[in-house]
Amino acid sequence: MEIKITHADNLTIELTGRLDTVTSTELADAVAKETITEKLVIIDFKNLEYISSAGLRVLLALKKQFTAEDRDFEIHNLNDVVKEVFNVTGFINILSVK
């Protein structure tokens, strides 16, 4: 998986590839290394091909972290495959999806 992090008016994290058991720790580690000052954190899924339960767990952990830090957290650009996973698991109602 490729992770691109951009600091601007908001923090944008672009993911390319698969967010699964192997790569979910990469995302958690990449976010942990960042000094985040932005109020809004966006994870852009436009190039994400697949997400597993491990990927969902790391998203839930990030949501809890950002909520505790009084930051807004949004997921953008779900493709049909990932959107179906979000619908089936109920994550569509747990996370802010745009």
C-alpha positions, -999 to +999 in steps of 0.1 A: +000+000+000+011+035-007+004+063+018+006+100+009+001+125+036-004+162+028-006+190+054-026+221+043-059+235+055-067+200+065-046+168+068-052+145+038-041+109+038-043+093+004-042+055+003-034+034-028-037-004-029-051-026-002-058-018+035-055-052+051-038-072+079-003-065+065-008-028+056-031-016+084-001-013+108+017+008+081-012+033+082-013+034+120+025+040+121+024+067+094-002+086+113+016+082+146+047+098+132+029+129+120+026+161+140-011+169+134-022+205+139-052+205+115-088+204+127-100+181+099-084+148+089-095+133+056-086+098+044-090+096+007-099+062-006-101+071-043-072+047-051-080+021-024-089-013-040-098-034-009-103-031+028-103-060+054-115-061+090-080-052+101-083-020+080-117-013+095-102-017+130-074+008+123-100+033+110-120+029+142-089+034+163-081+066+143-116+079+147-113+074+185-080+091+186-091+121+165-123+124+185-103+125+217-081+152+202-112+172+191-105+167+154-130+160+127-124+127+107-138+120+073-135+092+047-137+104+011-142+087-023-152+052-015-154+029-046-182+004-049-163-026-034-151-006-003-186+010+000-202-024+001-179-035+030-188-003+048-225-010+043-224-046+053-203-039+085-223-008+095-192+014+092-211+036+069-230+048+100-200+049+124-176+069+103-183+102+084-182+092+048-183+119+021 
